[in-house]
Amino acid sequence: MAQGAADGKADNGISEIVVTATRQAEVLSKVSQSVTALNEKALDVRGIKGVADISRLTPGIELNPNGFGSQADISIRGISSQVGAATTGIYIDDTPIQTRIVGYSATNTYPLVFDLDRVEVLRGPQGTLFGSGSEGGTIRFITPEPSLTKYSAYVRSEVSGTKGGDPSYEGGVAVGGPIKQDVLGFRLSIWDRHDGGYVDRKNANPDLNGAAPVEKNANWSDTQVARLALTYAPFAHLTITPSLFYQDRQVHDIGTYWEGYSAAGAGKFVNGQPLAQPDHDRFILPALKIQYEFSGMTLISNTSMYQRKDTLQDDYSTLVPAVASSLVPPELAIGNFVPGDTGYSAYARMVNKQSVWTEELRLQSSDKTSRVTWVAGLFMSESRQKAYENIVDPRLGEITGIYGLSVQEFWGMPLIDNKYSLIAAGKAVDRQTALFGEVNYHLTEQIKLTAGLRVARASFMGEGFGTGAFVGQPIVQPASKTTETPVTPKFGISYQYDNNNLLYVSAAKGYRIGGANSPVGDSCGADLTAQGYNSMPNTFASDSVWSYELGAKNKLFNRKLEINSSIYHIDWKSIQQVVYLSHCAQQFVDNLGQASSDGFDVQLAAHPIDGLTIEASVGYTNATFSKSVKTLVQKGDHIETQPWSGTLGVTYDAKVFGDYDGFVRADYTYHSKSALTSNRDPANGSYDPAALPTPSTNYLTLRGGLRWSGYDVSLFIDNVTNEHPNLTRYSEVLGNPVHRDFTFRPLTVGLTAAYRY
């Protein structure tokens, strides 16, 4: 459980937080790795609602929207991917909830932030203690445990208005305490949030002459989160904690806007799609934790069954004409809209289902004064995913008719049931069994040696099929299986010069398992040849990283200044990379090339005078491909990152109006312009002359308010300067003139009221 030092502060200096990044409770300043931890108070004062806010305020981390609904993937120290298994581990307590890409739309879901004890961000591979999928790092959402001794409550409500958009509002309550003193306790929380939209949707078909109806502020969303946990202590040293976590998020429409129809500088955002693109993402996580304390050791069992269903609709009304245009001579291309037809529409309904059973059994030392501390465990999991995609396109013949051809003559296949241009499905099964352990040996009172090892048996089975005009002749991908025995060690040495200064060096390995490709259509033949392939590979293997880190944690000036810093070098080999077949708008994955990432991060917190706290961070990531791959990447091309990032947070607390505690806080974040990436390098087959680098960004938030007797009321302003950079720019087909962008939510002003007991 996150907490301060005994008096809430570290000798009148910076507050301490206890974390479990090493699977054992340690004060953050004693952990020999780069970790950012935010407790409930830190989350609230920064106004953090979800992973986008966490990534914005944490050095070395970026959130990258992928163009499907509200989905995005996370990059830590330049290690990121939009294909295959995840590169960042996402945990709720001790349960991993990351996913793999099956089909075209599944990415991680992320817990929303309410009634959390803390969030821990672990930078660098965590393959020894957290296994597959924690290749770049791990983000852990730690929930409060039920108390057996005292009652507590947390209530929060908020209302806000966004410039040019609809209002947002939320309400949540959490309560817990003993049902039977020292024997049975509970924790219950319920939270509901509505985010108002700010992007209008207007059918941009030029034949409508501006007469298309407009849905104002269409990209609104609703989210509900609930959690119930019980702790039962039938006798001394044994606790049994069943819990249930539920999250339901519905996005009414995608948050992208079309450049040519918007005026971002004036705060006008217009999405030109004819149809809405809703996304409904829901998961439920029941878990059972059993903990038994005995002589010098603790035995912990965590069993869970994570079940998720994500249903989204992607508007293909502009994609299908664009794909058809890419297959004919340029003078015959029709672009994004069917000439003379203002009613043509097509959409893809995508469903991804995930069911993951996990069991982790850990035995670990509990005597913190011992010269040797250790943790050993057994991990088992089975993940089953299914993905479905149906393209409903009954008027496809209107497009092929322009070229004097039937659907079958143009695409090689007729519509299915005169309705579907594609029916496709994919299935994936991941199984893992692993033994892991980590030992810390105090060679002296100051020098500690660390060694860890994880040995896993990992298997993957994937299969799929696709049929319909959009893929040509029916394609069946038979069940393909890969089995591997990954070994992920970790080594480290730390030197605790005194109670205020720590120096460490470490080397660690991370990996993610391979997989199988979904089939591509007949229309992709020319693209495959252009990329140097005779046919698409059925499977791809795992990739892995080795990370080398040197870090220091220092407390200076009577602990009124704390500096945590690290420098690192990462080697990434056999990278699972997407090969995008631009003209047929399909893709597959192969192990291609290698990359390296070099950088550093520095975080500091200062308490120079009573009431004033200054927090700042600087991060630099130089992630580049170190080997050329014909038509795909060139040596020196950058992985999609914004190399420099920096944050500055300033808080001032003072007594006002008698006994009221007043505070003001400002948070500023900067990210630099992205470097040369593969799609902007003319030497690559994916080169897009219209692609733009992600620009440098600035983001400022202000918050101020009063606290008294458990109450907390504050006013806030997000995106104070109303910045609207093109965070992501993409087109449906290479060379297509219609560009779709993501940007920050416009300037938002609101009021938050909270109560803690």
Secondary structure, DSSP 8 states (H G I E B T S, - for coil): -----TTSSSTTSS---EE-TTSS-EEGGG-SS-EEEEEHHHHHHTT--SHHHHHHTSTTEEEEE-SSTT-EEEEETTB--SSSB-SEEEEETTEE---B--TTS--------SS-SEEEEEES--HHHH-TT-SSEEEEEE-----SS--EEEEEEEEEEETTS--EEEEEEEEEEEEETTTEEEEEEEEEEEE----EEE---GGGTT-S-EETT---EEEEEEEEEEEE-SSTTEEEEEEEEEEEEEESS---EEGGG-BGGGTB-EE--SS---EEEEEEEEEEEEEEEETTEEEEEEEEEEEEEEEEEEE-TTHHHHHHHHTS-GGG--TTS-TT-SS---EEEEEEEEEEEEEEEEEEE--TTSSEEEEEEEEEEEEEEEEEEEEE-TTTHHHHHHTT--HHHHHSS--BTTTEEEEEEEEEEEEEEEEEEEEEEESSSSEEEEEEEEEEEEEEEEEEEEEETTTEEEEEEEEEEEEE--EEEEEEEEEEEETTEEEEEEEEEEEE--EE-----GGGHHHHHHTT-SS--SEE--EEEEEEEEEEEEEETTTTEEEEEEEEEEEEES-EEEEEETTTTEEEEEE--EEEEEEEEEEEEE--STTEEEEEEEEEEEEEESS-BTTTB-TT-B-S--SEEEEEEEEEEEEETTTEEEEEEEEEEEE-----BGGG-TTSTT--TT------EEEEEEEEEEEETTEEEEEEEESTT-----SEEE-SSTT-S--EEE-----EEEEEEEEE-
